Each structure stands twice: as structure tokens, then as C-alpha cells.
Amino acid sequence: MDQIIYITISFIVGVVLTRLWYNVVGLGYASILMKRTINDCLLVMADNIQSSHESYEIKYEALKIAERDDKYIEFQKKIDKQQQRTLQKTIMRNFMNSVPRNYDHLVVFHDWDSAMKYLTDQLKRRI
């Protein structure tokens, strides 16, 4: 009778410890996955902003070829820069709001500039 109780208690403890182990390992995997996802999202966002910046430069060259006034080109640059800043803020706000609360501690940046600094540091670490 004592052996049956001992075996039953051992089985229950084994099940509990196994579940605890899988939860800890699962949390670790989820954290690693989330951190990589954050880094990859930052890469995509930075690439998109860079592409828009390059398209603005092409637009300015086209305006010069069309012999537009320098004041007009400077005005366009000012408007485009303001739009790009607004886009960056919107992207960061939407990104920050999309991160689950359980993983807020993995997001160590709060605006575009600090996100790009974080991304640069992460890319340097990869090399």
C-alpha cells in the first residue's frame, strides 16, 4: 500500500515538474522569438523609411531637371521632411501598441531615433 502511495505521489510530482519545465522553456522560446520579431520589424520599418527618403531625393532631382525654382524645391523638402517625421511617429506608435503587454520589457526604445540606435547596436552585435 505504501508503494502505491509513493508511486502515485511521484507520478503527480513528475507531471507537475514536467508542466513547469515546459512552461519555463516555452516562455524562453517565446521571448527569443519576440525579440527576433522586434528586430526584424525594425529592419523592415527602417528599409521602408529609407526607400521613401530615396524616392524624395529622386523627386528633388526631377524638380531640378524641370527647372523649378529653388524656393519651391526647398518648400517641398520641408513638407516631405515633416511628412516623414509624422510617418515615423505613426509607425512607432502603432508598433509599440501592437507589442503584447507581457513583452513590453523587450522594447527598450520609445521613439524613432532610439529605435534606430537600438537596431544599429543589434546589427553590430550580429557581425
N, C-alpha and C positions, 0 to 999 in steps of 0.2 A: 504494500500500500504506500509506503514511504517513497518507493522508487517511482510510482505513478505520479505522485505529487511533485517530486523532484523533476521528472521529465516534463510534466505539464508547465511548471514554473520556468524551466529552462527554455521550453518552446516559446512561451509568451514573451520572455525577456529577449530571446533571439529575434522574434518578429518585431518587437518594439525597437530594438537596436538597429535592425536592418532598415526599417522605415526611417528612422532618424538619420542613418548613414546616407540613404538615397535622397533625403531632403537636403542634407548639407551639400552633397555632391551636386545635386540639381541646382541649388542656389548658386554654387560656384560656377557651373556651366552657364547659367542664365546671366550672371554678372559679366562673365567674359564675353558672351555673345552680345550683350547690351553695349559694352564698352567698344567692341569692334564695330557694331552698328552705328554708334555715335560717330566714331572716326570716319567710317565710310560715308555717312550722311554729310559730314563736314566737307569731305573731299568733293562730293557731288555739288554741294552748295557753292563752294569756292570756285569750282570749274564753271558753273553757270554764271556767276558774277564776273569771272574773268572773260567769258565769252561775250557777255553784254558790254563789258568795257572795250573789248576789241572791236565790236560792231560800232560802238560810238566813235572810235578812232577812224574807222572806215568812213563813217558818215561825215566826220570833220574834213577828211581828205576830199570827199566828194563835194563838199561845200566849197572848199578852196578851188577845186577844179572848175566848179560852176561860177567861180569868181564872185562869191558872196562877200559882203562887207565883213571886215574883221570884228566889228561890234556885234553883228548878227551871229557869227561863229562863237564868240565869247558868251553871248547870251544863251546859245544852245548848250554850250559846255556847262554853264551854270545850272541850267534847268536839268540837264542829264545827270549832273553830279547830285543834285537834290533828289531826283527820282531814284538814283541808285542807292543813296543813303536810306530813303524810305523803304526801298525793296529789301535792303539788308536788315533793317529793323523788323520788318514784317516777317521775313524768313526766320530770324532768330526767335521772335515771339511765338510763331507757330511751332517751331522746332521745340522750344522749351515747354510749351503747353502739351506737346504730344508725348513727351517722356513720362512713363508711369511714375507715380509718386514713390514707389519702392526703390526706384533707381535714380532719384534726384541727386543723391550723393555722388554719382558718377559724372554728372555735368558740372565741371569746375569753371565754367565760363558763364558770362551773363550778357555779353554784347558781341557784336561782330568782330571788333578788334581783339578782344580777349579770346574769342573762339579761333581766330586765325593764328594767334600766338600759340594757343594750345595745340592746334593742328601742326604747326611748324615744329613744335617740340616733339610731338608724337612721330612725325616723319623722320626727324633726326635720330630718334631712338631706333627706328626700324633699320636704319642704314648701318 
